[in-house]
């Protein structure tokens, strides 16, 4: 019964009681967003003060320390939202719990999760078909292999999606929504805070490539696609109101990675002779995504709208 999925999960903790409202001015929302971004990035490098160089971001110890830093950022972000939230007068309805303000508790969240994953899979229809074809040719395993050790996999598929979405989606978007900013402005502008938070990778790229120009190009590309992903995540959160659904979509995207479309241009690529029909599937996936984006995220009682 789908109606059962809409029932809220009862909680007896005071912080989860529906008695909070968040209303801030636009300057406060923007300054709060910059503060969240600064805390997130600064916390990742605070370990250098303790003598840790953390040259290799894929080293287990570096990931573990940065995970602790990300947890600290999440705590600070949630505390900011809680401190800015006020208890409404008794005669004013519409209070939300802290978990509802953050999108952790929402109606139809299971349907939201399924729909968001289906929509994201539609966008990756081309890469999925590409991988399936390689599997049929016996050149790859059915299940995607993730490079790196246990902690690299944990960072990419679990830790990063949870912490980044909690800070840059649940808290940051809530600030902008509470400032009554236009929805389009929230979707297309607020992700730049998320994208700019990735510019700290410039130093790591310089160490690895020994080229500032190449490192700059890598960072610019990273800012570009993280901005696009941020816009997509904002869209999902605002439309469905479910942070859990957005985290799952983030995990799926991280697992897929950026599509490898070299086969469209390089004649030396093994898939070059199949570029026409594979490219057609890529276009079908984009078309399906465009058509389904509205229907699959419609009619959710989102608290972010």
N, C-alpha and C positions, 0 to 999 in steps of 0.2 A: 504494500500500500504506500504510494508515493506521499500521501499526506503525513505518514508517520515520520518521514524524513524532515518535515518542516517543524517538528516539535523541538523546542529549545531544550538543551541539556540543563537540568536543574543544577544549581550550585549554591551552597550556603555561605561561601566566603564573602565578607563584606565588600571586597574590591570588585566582586562580580555582580553585585546588586545593581539593578537598573536605575541609578540615581545620579548620573553624571551627564553634563552637557559641556560641549567644547565650542566656544566662540572666540575667535581672535581676529585682530586686524590683519590686513595684507602684509604690512611691514613686519609684524611679529611672525607671521607664517614664513616669510622669506628668510628672515634672520634665524628663525628656528631651524629651517632647512639647512642653511649654511653651517649652523652649529652642529647638527647631526652629521653632516658630511665631514666636518673637521674632526669631530670626535672619532668617527669611524676610521679615518685614515691615520690620525695621530696615534690612536691606540695600537695600530699594527706595528708602528715603529718605536714605541716606547721602550721595547725590550733592549734597544741599543744602548739606553742609559744604564742598563744593568750589565753591559759588556757583551751582549749577544750580537754578532754581526749579521746573522741571517742572510747570507749571500745567496743561498740557493732556496728559492721559495718552495721547492718540492721536497726539501729535506723534512723528515718526520718531526724533528724537534721544532723547526720553524712553523710548520703547520699547526702543531699543538699549541705553541705560544700565541700564534695569531688567532687561533680559535678562542683562546681565553680572552684575548683582546676584543674579538667580535662579540663575545658574551657581555663584556663590560659595556660595549657600545649599545647593545640591545637594552641592557638595564638602564643606562642613562637615557636612552630614547623613550622608553616606556615611562620612566619617572618624569620626563619633561611633559609628556601627554597628560599624565595623572596630575601634575602640579598645575597645569594650565586649565584642566577641567574643573568645572564648578558644579556644586549641587544646586539644581534648579529650585525655585520656590515650590511650595507644596501644591499651589494651584496651577502650575505649569506642567503639562504632560510631556511625554516624549523623552524621558531620561534613558540613557544607555549604560550598560555595564562597561567596565574597562575592556573586557574581552570582546564586547560588541564594537566598541570604539576602534579596536585594533583589527577587526575582521576575523578574530579567532573563533567567534561564536556567531553563526549566521543561519538563517533558515535555508532549507534545501541545499545544505553544503555538499552533500554527497552527489546530488545531481550536478551541482556547479563543478565539482571535481571531474566528473565523467565528461561533461560537456567541454570544459576547458582542455582536457587531454585530447578529446576527439578533434577539437578545433586546431590544436597545435599539431596533431598528427596529420591533419589535412594539409597544413602548411609545409610539412616535411614529407609529403607524399612522394616527391621526386627522389630525395635521398633514400627513403625507405625502399622504393622500387629499385634504385641503383644498387643498394646493398643486397636486396633479395636476388637480383640477377647475378651478382658476383658469387653469392652463395651457391646458386644453381650451377655455376661454372666450376665449382669446387675450389675457388680461390680464396674463400673466406669462410669463417665459421658463422653459424646461424645467429648466434648472439654476439652483439657488439663487444669487443674487448676494449677495456679502458686501460690506457697506458699509465704506468706508475704503480706504486705500492698501495697498501691498504689506506694509508692516510691521504694520499692523493685522491683516491676514489671517494673517500669520506668527505674531503673538502669540496670536490666538484659536485657531488651528487646529494650531499646531505647538509654539511655545515654552511657552505656558501649560500645555497638557496634559502635556508631558514633565516640566517642572520641578515642577509642583504634584503630580503623581502620584508622582514619585520621592521628594519630601520627605514629603508628607502621607499617602501610601499605603505605598510600599515601606519607608521608614525608620520612620515613626511607628507603623504597624500592626505591623511586626516587633518594635518595642519592647514593645508591649502583648501580643503573642503570646508573646514570650519571658518575660514576667512571669506567664504562665499565667492570664491573665484570661479570664473566660467569653467565648465567641464573641459572644454577644448584646451584652455590654457593649462589646466592641471595635467591633462594627458600628454600634451606636446612640449610643455616647458619644464615641468618639475623633473623629468628624467635626466636633465643635464646635470643636476646635482649628483645623481647616481653615476653618470658617465664620467664627470670630472673627478670623482672619487677614485677612478681607475688610472689617473695620470701618474700616480706614484710608481707605477710599473716602469716608468721611463728609465729610472736608475738601474733597475734590474735588467732591462733590455740592453742598456749600454754596457753593463758588465758582461753580458753573454755574447753580444755581437761585436763589441769594441767599435761600434760605429754610431755616432750620435744621430746621423741622418736616418739610418735604418731604424734605430730605436724610436725616433720621432714619428716615422711613418707607421710603425707598428702601434704606437700609442694613439695616433690619430684614427687609425682603423678601428682600434679597440673602443675609442670614444664614440665613433660612428655607430658601430653595431650594438654597443651597450645602450646608446640613446634610443635606437629603434626597439630594442628589447624592452627598455623601460617604458616606452610608450605603449607597447603591447600589454605589458604587465599592469600598467595603470588602467588601461581599458578593461581588462578582465576584472580587476579589483572593484572598479567603480560600477561596472555592470552587474557583477554577481555578489559583491560584498563579502566574498570568501577569501581570506588570506591563504587558507589551506590549499584551495584550488590553484592559486597563483604560485605557491611554492612547488606544487607538483608539476606545473607547466614549466617552471624554471629548471627543475631537475631534469625533465624530459629534454629541454633545449640544451642543457649542459652535456647530457649524455650523447646527444646527436652531434653537437659541435657545429661549426660553420660548414655548410655544404661544400663538397669538393666538386667543383664544376670545371675542372681542368680538361675533362674529356670533350668539352664543347669547343675547345680552341687548339688543343695539342694533338697533332696527328700521331705522336708517339704513345699516346695514352691507349691502353688496351680497349677502352670503351669508346674510342673515337668513332668507330664504324657504326656504333649504336646511338650516336648522339641525337639523331632526329627523333626517334621514338622516346628515348629517355628525356630529351628536352621537352617533348610534348607532355610527358607525365609531370614534369616540373611545372609547366604552365597550367595543367589541369589542377594540380595541387593549389597553386596560387589562386586560380579562379574559384575553386571549392572553398578555400579559406575566406575569400572576399564575400562569397554568397552566404556562407554559414556564420560569419562573425556576428551578425545581428541576431538571427533566430536562436542560436545556441546560447546566447548570453541575455536573452530577453526575459522579462517578467519575473526577475528575481527581486525580492524586497530588500534591496541593498541600502545599507545605512550610509553609504558614501555618495549617494545621489541627492 
